[in-house]
Amino acid sequence: MQGTREQFDADRIESRSAISTIPKGPNQYKLLCSMCSETLYVDKQLYDNTLHSIEEGLDNPFLCDDCQLDYDELAHSDH
């Protein structure tokens, strides 16, 4: 089965368009990237999802776009 990356990533919890470097529009909630500690602003849904994961005892699952790309490349290079 073939498809675009957007089709495969459509079920991801976070929406990458819900991230900005400054507070604007719905992106009024500050989160830090768990790898590089960059400060980014997200919408309420992504903020709540991240806080819920942390409250459940998981590490901060939030990654900035650059760190997410690095993580994805490392995950695919192991196969």
Buried (B, 14 or more C-beta within 10 A) or exposed (E): EEEEEEEEEEEEEBEEEBBBEEEEEBBEBEBBBBBEEBEBBBBEBBBEBBBEBBEEEEEBEBBBEEBBEBEEEEEEEEE
